[in-house]
């Protein structure tokens, strides 16, 4: 299946699950300044740079759902200035073993699974650094 149509199908599944499905009662951790819960979808075989671009387009912080062959994982890209636990997170700016933007989203997820305290992404200004807690596998009804 073409990536664009696969991504559209996954976005529809997210919308249905958030509205009336398995995620209807799930409290999404990321809330923007307007009180909205930005949601970004990604496929595990996409480039990390593509995912980071989508997150940037919704303000730099988002509830991210990643679809891989046998699971759906939720990530929270949270403003580290207001995130609980961000101080204990590993700093990706100084980690020489971190995946680069040319890595796949799946590679990034595998890396995050090894970081129980989460990670802080590099950014131009220190107060703009997203914090990503440990990933969470979720039950997800497919459409």
C-alpha positions as CSV (number, residue, x, y, z in Angstrom):
1,X,0.0,0.0,0.0
2,X,1.2,3.5,-0.8
3,X,2.5,5.4,2.2
4,X,0.1,8.3,1.7
5,X,-3.0,6.1,1.6
6,X,-1.7,3.9,4.5
7,X,-1.2,7.1,6.6
8,X,-4.6,8.4,5.7
9,X,-6.2,5.0,6.8
10,X,-4.2,5.2,10.1
11,X,-5.3,8.8,10.7
12,X,-8.9,7.7,10.2
13,X,-8.4,4.9,12.7
14,X,-7.0,7.3,15.2
15,X,-9.9,9.7,14.8
16,X,-12.5,6.9,15.3
17,X,-10.6,5.4,18.3
18,X,-10.4,8.9,19.9
19,X,-14.1,9.6,19.3
20,X,-15.8,6.4,20.1
21,X,-13.2,3.6,20.3
22,X,-10.5,2.3,22.6
23,X,-9.0,5.7,23.1
24,X,-12.3,7.6,23.9
25,X,-11.5,7.6,27.6
26,X,-7.7,8.0,27.2
27,X,-6.3,11.2,28.6
28,X,-3.9,12.6,26.0
29,X,-0.9,14.1,27.8
30,X,-0.1,16.9,25.4
31,X,-2.3,20.0,25.5
32,X,-1.4,23.2,23.7
33,X,-1.9,26.8,25.0
34,X,-5.4,26.9,23.5
35,X,-6.5,23.8,25.3
36,X,-6.4,21.5,22.2
37,X,-4.7,18.1,22.1
38,X,-2.7,18.1,18.9
39,X,-2.4,14.7,17.3
40,X,0.1,13.5,14.8
41,X,0.1,10.2,13.0
42,X,3.2,8.4,11.7
43,X,4.1,5.1,10.1
44,X,7.1,3.2,11.5
45,X,8.8,3.0,8.1
46,X,8.8,6.8,7.6
47,X,11.8,8.9,8.2
48,X,12.2,10.5,11.6
49,X,12.7,13.9,9.8
50,X,9.2,13.6,8.3
51,X,7.7,13.0,11.7
52,X,9.6,15.9,13.3
53,X,8.3,18.1,10.4
54,X,4.7,17.2,11.2
55,X,5.2,17.9,14.9
56,X,6.7,21.3,14.0
57,X,3.7,22.2,11.9
58,X,1.3,21.7,14.8
59,X,3.4,23.9,17.2
60,X,6.4,21.7,18.1
61,X,4.5,19.5,20.7
62,X,2.0,16.7,20.0
63,X,0.4,13.4,21.0
64,X,2.0,11.1,18.4
65,X,0.6,7.8,17.3
66,X,2.9,5.4,15.4
67,X,1.7,2.4,13.5
68,X,4.0,-0.5,13.0
69,X,3.2,-4.0,11.6
70,X,2.0,-5.4,14.9
71,X,1.4,-2.5,17.3
72,X,0.4,1.1,17.8
73,X,2.6,3.2,20.1
74,X,1.7,6.6,21.6
75,X,4.5,9.1,22.2
76,X,4.1,12.5,23.9
77,X,6.3,15.3,22.6
78,X,5.9,17.7,25.6
79,X,7.3,21.2,26.2
80,X,10.1,20.3,28.6
81,X,9.6,23.5,30.6
82,X,6.3,22.2,31.9
83,X,6.9,18.4,31.8
84,X,7.2,16.3,35.0
85,X,10.3,14.2,34.8
86,X,12.1,16.1,32.1
87,X,15.1,16.8,34.4
88,X,15.8,13.0,34.6
89,X,15.5,12.5,30.8
90,X,18.6,11.8,28.7
91,X,19.8,14.7,26.6
92,X,19.9,13.8,22.9
93,X,22.1,16.7,22.2
94,X,25.0,15.0,24.0
95,X,24.2,11.3,23.1
96,X,26.5,10.2,20.3
97,X,24.5,7.0,19.9
98,X,21.1,8.6,19.1
99,X,19.4,8.0,15.8
100,X,19.8,10.8,13.3
101,X,16.9,12.5,11.4
102,X,17.6,10.1,8.5
103,X,16.7,7.1,10.7
104,X,13.2,5.6,10.5
105,X,10.6,6.2,13.1
106,X,10.8,2.5,14.1
107,X,14.6,3.0,14.9
108,X,13.7,6.0,17.0
109,X,11.0,4.0,18.9
110,X,13.5,1.2,19.5
111,X,15.9,3.8,20.9
112,X,13.3,5.3,23.1
113,X,12.3,1.9,24.5
114,X,15.9,1.8,26.0
115,X,15.4,5.1,27.8
116,X,12.9,4.6,30.7
117,X,13.3,8.3,31.8
118,X,12.6,9.6,28.3
119,X,14.7,11.9,26.3
120,X,15.0,15.7,25.6
121,X,15.4,16.6,21.9
122,X,18.0,19.2,20.8
123,X,16.6,22.6,19.9
124,X,17.9,26.1,19.0
125,X,16.8,27.6,22.3
126,X,17.0,25.7,25.6
127,X,13.4,26.4,26.6
128,X,12.1,25.0,23.3
129,X,13.3,21.5,23.9
130,X,10.6,18.8,23.6
131,X,10.6,16.1,26.3
132,X,9.5,12.6,25.2
133,X,8.6,10.2,28.1
134,X,9.0,6.5,27.6
135,X,6.7,5.2,24.7
136,X,3.4,3.5,25.6
137,X,2.0,0.6,23.6
138,X,-1.8,1.0,23.4
139,X,-4.8,-1.2,22.4
140,X,-6.0,0.1,19.2
141,X,-9.0,-1.0,17.1
142,X,-8.2,-1.0,13.4
143,X,-10.6,0.3,10.8
